[in-house]
Amino acid sequence: MEDIRLTGVRKTYGKEVAVENMDLLVEPGDFLTILGPSGCGKTTTLRLIAGLEEPDRGEIHLADRLVFSREQGVIVPPENRNLGLIFQSYALWPHMTVRRNITLGLEHARLPREKIDRRLQQALEKVQLEELRDRYPSELSGGQQQRVAVARLIAMAPTILLMDEPLSNLDAMLRVDMRGELRRLHKDLEATTVYVTHDQVEALTLSDTVVVMDKAVVQQQASPYDIYHRPASLFVAEFVGNPRINRLDGMVRGGNGETTVDFGDVSVPFDANLNVRNGSVVATLRPEAIQLSKTEKEGWLKVRIDAVQPTGSETVIKTSSDRLKLTVLQPGFFQMATDEPLWLRFEAESLNFFDSETGKNLAA
């Protein structure tokens, strides 16, 4: 297994900065996902690792090999980096059969015919396409074409896998199935994997490590759990999660030996040791962390229902009080009419607090 290291990498297109001063380490055998909105630099980062683009400055190492350094005059081409690539478009040769699409790279590598045939058979069995080996891409569904691209990777047996939004063209049900296949591929090949997506569900379910990018800069690199529960910045908190996280703007108050944050209709305890400028903070609260009662309870926040959106397994409830708007997530099928009252409660431990100016997590 190989690691991947980017040190001080910067990439621009004219005046547009695509990747800014990136230091990134992908541990050997890790499944790392780069997550972010369109234009944040995630695909450019993948292409830099693959050698399809050249940085303006910085170094890229694959294991103990330096594959790019402009200062040292090292530029290793993509075909010599021992990488496996899956693109959003699948990149299949339309005039070649499934068999030929899978074996072409092996033939160029001058592997013995017996070894090529063995790898072809193993790859087809893993993606369950044995009976379609003589079909052309135009005769396959989108999911089958994606499986051919996966089979091609299996046959090449690379030590590093790079995947650029490979599931975005598939329907929802097929995406769920293919996530499992990609994870199994990563495990079977014992490969170090870098996966690019804008889909947070893919990032949280597939990854050992998630890197969240915005405006060419890495905002946070952490486990899926920490990305979700302990976001390093307000951007990460608001970008990750569906339904979207609740944002509460508050003021820190002190008195009677106690420090609290006042959100208008509710106050919560606050750690006085946290450094707050101008007394204002922004707090975030996950919708599923809010308790709900249909009957009045002392000390709970009274709200009214603005909308009820059942999805089957869970229900999204939009609520509001005089000064707050809160989204609540409840398991199951929740039925209530709009404008009915509800009472809500949440623990201070469920909140993350951020600097109102910089957006950085105050507890980081």
C-alpha positions in Angstrom: 0.0 0.0 0.0 1.2 3.5 -0.9 0.5 6.9 0.7 -0.1 10.1 -1.2 1.5 13.4 -0.1 0.9 16.9 -1.5 3.2 19.6 -0.1 2.6 23.3 -0.7 0.7 22.6 -3.9 -0.8 25.5 -5.8 -2.7 25.6 -9.1 -4.1 28.5 -11.0 -5.9 29.0 -14.3 -5.0 32.6 -15.3 -6.2 34.7 -12.4 -8.4 31.9 -11.0 -6.9 30.0 -8.1 -8.1 26.4 -8.2 -5.9 24.9 -5.3 -4.2 27.1 -2.8 -1.2 26.0 -0.8 -2.4 22.4 -0.2 -0.7 20.1 2.3 -2.5 16.7 2.1 -1.6 13.3 3.4 -3.5 10.2 2.3 -2.4 7.3 4.6 -1.6 3.9 3.0 -4.8 2.0 2.4 -7.0 4.9 3.4 -10.3 5.7 1.6 -10.2 9.5 1.5 -13.0 11.6 0.0 -12.6 15.2 -1.1 -16.0 16.8 -0.6 -17.1 20.3 -1.6 -19.3 22.5 -3.8 -18.7 22.9 -7.6 -15.6 25.0 -8.3 -14.0 24.4 -4.9 -10.9 22.7 -6.4 -11.6 19.0 -5.6 -11.4 17.6 -9.2 -8.4 19.7 -9.9 -6.7 18.2 -6.8 -7.4 14.7 -8.2 -6.1 15.6 -11.6 -2.9 16.9 -10.1 -2.3 13.6 -8.3 -3.0 11.7 -11.5 -0.6 13.9 -13.5 -3.3 15.2 -15.8 -2.5 18.7 -14.6 0.7 20.2 -13.4 0.9 22.4 -10.3 2.3 25.9 -10.4 4.4 25.0 -7.4 4.7 22.3 -4.7 5.6 18.6 -4.6 3.6 15.4 -5.0 4.9 12.1 -3.7 3.3 8.7 -4.3 4.8 6.5 -1.5 8.6 7.0 -1.7 8.5 8.3 -5.3 8.6 12.0 -6.1 6.3 12.4 -9.1 6.2 16.1 -9.4 8.5 19.0 -8.4 9.0 21.9 -10.7 12.0 23.1 -8.7 13.7 19.7 -9.1 12.6 19.2 -12.6 10.6 16.1 -11.8 7.4 15.5 -13.8 6.3 11.8 -14.0 3.6 11.3 -16.7 0.3 9.7 -15.7 1.0 6.3 -17.4 4.1 5.9 -15.1 2.3 6.6 -11.8 0.6 3.2 -11.4 -2.8 4.8 -10.9 -6.3 3.5 -11.6 -8.8 6.2 -12.7 -12.6 6.2 -12.9 -14.3 9.2 -14.3 -17.8 10.5 -14.2 -18.2 9.7 -18.0 -16.9 6.1 -17.5 -14.4 6.8 -20.4 -15.2 3.6 -22.4 -14.1 3.0 -26.0 -17.4 2.9 -27.9 -16.0 0.8 -30.7 -14.6 -1.9 -28.4 -16.4 -4.7 -26.6 -16.5 -5.0 -22.8 -13.7 -7.6 -23.1 -11.5 -5.3 -25.1 -12.2 -2.2 -22.9 -11.0 -4.2 -19.9 -7.9 -5.8 -21.4 -6.5 -3.0 -23.5 -4.4 -1.6 -20.7 -3.1 -5.0 -19.9 -2.1 -5.6 -23.5 -0.2 -2.3 -23.6 1.6 -3.4 -20.4 2.7 -6.5 -22.4 1.3 -9.0 -19.9 1.3 -12.6 -21.0 -2.0 -13.7 -22.6 -2.7 -16.3 -19.9 -2.4 -13.6 -17.2 -4.6 -11.2 -19.2 -7.3 -13.8 -19.6 -7.2 -14.7 -15.9 -7.5 -11.1 -14.8 -10.3 -10.5 -17.3 -12.3 -13.4 -15.9 -11.7 -12.4 -12.3 -12.8 -8.8 -13.0 -15.9 -9.8 -14.9 -16.9 -12.2 -12.1 -16.5 -9.5 -9.4 -18.9 -7.1 -11.3 -21.2 -9.8 -12.5 -20.8 -9.1 -16.2 -19.5 -12.5 -17.5 -22.4 -12.9 -20.0 -21.9 -9.4 -21.4 -18.2 -9.6 -22.3 -18.9 -9.3 -26.1 -21.3 -6.4 -26.0 -20.4 -2.8 -26.9 -20.9 0.1 -24.5 -23.9 1.3 -26.5 -25.6 -2.0 -25.7 -25.2 -1.5 -22.0 -27.2 0.5 -19.3 -25.5 3.2 -17.4 -25.0 1.0 -14.4 -23.5 -1.7 -16.6 -21.1 0.8 -18.2 -20.0 1.9 -14.7 -19.4 -1.8 -13.8 -17.1 -2.1 -16.9 -15.1 0.9 -15.7 -14.8 -0.8 -12.3 -13.8 -4.1 -13.9 -11.1 -2.3 -15.9 -9.6 -1.1 -12.6 -9.8 -4.5 -11.0 -7.9 -6.0 -13.9 -5.2 -3.4 -13.8 -4.8 -4.0 -10.0 -3.4 -0.5 -9.3 -2.0 0.5 -5.8 -3.7 3.9 -6.0 -7.4 4.5 -7.0 -8.6 7.9 -8.1 -12.4 8.3 -8.6 -14.0 11.5 -9.9 -17.7 11.6 -9.1 -18.2 8.1 -10.7 -21.8 7.6 -9.5 -23.3 11.0 -10.4 -24.8 9.7 -13.6 -26.6 6.8 -12.0 -30.1 6.7 -10.6 -30.6 6.7 -6.8 -31.1 3.0 -6.3 -28.1 2.1 -8.4 -25.9 4.6 -6.6 -26.6 2.8 -3.3 -25.6 -0.5 -4.8 -22.5 0.9 -6.5 -21.3 2.5 -3.3 -20.9 -1.0 -1.8 -19.1 -2.2 -4.9 -16.6 0.6 -4.8 -15.9 0.1 -1.1 -15.4 -3.7 -1.8 -13.1 -2.8 -4.7 -11.0 -0.6 -2.4 -10.7 -3.4 0.1 -10.0 -6.2 -2.4 -7.2 -4.3 -4.1 -5.8 -3.0 -0.8 -5.5 0.3 -2.6 -5.1 3.8 -1.4 -8.2 5.6 -2.7 -9.0 9.3 -3.4 -12.7 9.9 -4.2 -14.1 13.2 -5.3 -17.8 14.0 -4.8 -20.2 16.8 -4.0 -22.6 14.3 -2.4 -22.2 14.3 1.3 -24.0 11.0 1.8 -21.3 9.3 -0.4 -18.6 11.0 1.6 -19.9 10.0 5.0 -20.8 6.4 4.1 -17.7 5.5 2.0 -14.8 7.2 3.7 -12.2 6.6 6.3 -11.3 10.3 6.0 -13.1 13.3 4.6 -11.5 16.4 3.3 -13.9 19.4 2.9 -12.8 22.1 0.5 -14.2 25.5 -0.3 -12.8 28.2 -2.6 -9.5 26.3 -3.3 -8.7 25.8 0.4 -9.0 22.7 2.7 -11.5 23.6 5.4 -11.1 20.4 7.4 -9.6 16.9 7.1 -11.1 14.5 9.6 -13.1 11.3 10.1 -16.7 11.3 8.9 -17.8 11.4 12.6 -15.8 14.5 13.4 -16.8 16.3 10.1 -20.4 15.8 11.1 -20.3 16.3 14.9 -17.3 18.6 15.3 -17.0 20.8 12.2 -13.9 23.0 12.2 -15.8 25.9 10.6 -19.2 27.3 10.0 -18.9 26.4 6.3 -18.3 22.7 7.1 -21.2 22.7 9.6 -23.7 24.2 7.1 -22.4 22.2 4.0 -22.6 18.8 5.6 -26.0 17.4 6.7 -29.4 16.9 5.3 -31.7 18.5 6.4 -29.5 21.5 6.8 -28.2 22.3 10.2 -29.9 24.9 12.4 -28.0 28.2 12.8 -28.5 30.3 15.8 -27.0 33.8 16.3 -26.6 34.7 20.0 -24.9 37.0 22.5 -22.8 35.9 25.4 -24.1 37.1 28.8 -22.5 37.0 32.2 -24.0 37.4 35.6 -24.5 35.7 39.0 -21.4 33.6 38.4 -22.8 32.0 35.2 -22.1 32.6 31.5 -24.8 31.9 29.0 -25.6 32.5 25.3 -28.9 34.3 24.7 -30.6 33.3 21.4 -33.6 35.5 22.0 -36.2 32.9 23.0 -33.9 30.5 24.8 -30.5 30.6 26.6 -27.9 27.9 27.1 -24.8 27.6 29.3 -21.6 28.7 27.7 -17.9 28.0 28.5 -16.5 31.3 29.7 -13.0 30.1 28.8 -13.8 30.3 25.0 -12.5 33.5 23.4 -15.4 35.5 22.0 -15.0 38.8 20.2 -17.7 41.5 20.6 -19.8 39.1 22.7 -21.5 37.5 19.6 -21.3 33.9 18.6 -22.9 31.6 16.0 -24.2 28.2 17.2 -25.2 25.2 15.1 -27.6 22.5 16.1 -28.4 19.3 14.2 -32.1 18.7 13.6 -32.0 15.2 15.0 -30.5 16.5 18.3 -33.8 18.4 19.2 -36.3 16.7 21.5 -40.0 17.2 20.7 -43.2 17.1 22.8 -46.8 17.6 21.6 -47.7 18.6 25.2 -46.4 21.5 27.2 -43.4 20.9 29.3 -41.9 23.3 31.8 -38.7 25.0 30.6 -39.1 23.8 27.0 -39.3 26.2 24.1 -42.8 26.7 22.6 -42.9 26.8 18.8 -45.5 26.5 16.1 -45.4 24.2 13.1 -44.7 25.9 9.8 -44.4 22.7 7.6 -44.4 18.9 8.0 -42.4 17.0 5.4 -42.6 13.2 5.8 -40.1 11.1 3.8 -41.3 7.7 5.0 -38.5 6.6 7.4 -38.3 10.1 9.0 -40.1 13.4 9.0 -38.7 16.9 8.6 -40.6 19.5 10.7 -40.1 23.2 10.2 -40.9 25.3 13.3 -40.6 28.9 14.5 -41.0 30.9 17.6 -40.9 34.7 17.9 -37.2 34.9 17.2 -36.0 31.5 16.1 -36.6 29.1 13.2 -35.7 25.5 13.9 -35.8 22.4 11.8 -36.5 19.2 13.7 -35.9 15.6 12.4 -38.1 12.9 13.8 -38.0 9.1 13.0 -41.0 7.6 11.4 -44.1 9.2 9.8 -45.0 12.3 11.9 -48.5 13.7 11.3 -49.5 17.2 12.6 -51.1 20.2 11.1 -49.4 23.5 10.4 -49.8 26.2 13.1 -50.2 23.6 15.8 -47.9 24.1 18.9 -44.9 22.0 19.8 -42.4 22.2 22.6 -38.7 21.7 21.9 -35.7 21.0 24.0 -32.0 20.5 23.3 -28.8 20.1 25.4 -26.0 22.7 25.3 -23.6 19.7 24.5 -25.4 19.3 21.1 -24.3 22.8 20.0 -21.1 23.9 18.3 -20.0 27.5 18.8 -18.3 29.5 16.1 -16.6 32.9 15.9 -19.1 35.3 14.3 -16.4 37.0 12.2 -14.0 34.2 11.1 -16.5 31.3 11.2 -13.9 29.1 13.1 -15.1 26.6 15.7 -14.3 28.2 19.1 -13.5 24.8 20.7 -11.0 23.8 18.0 
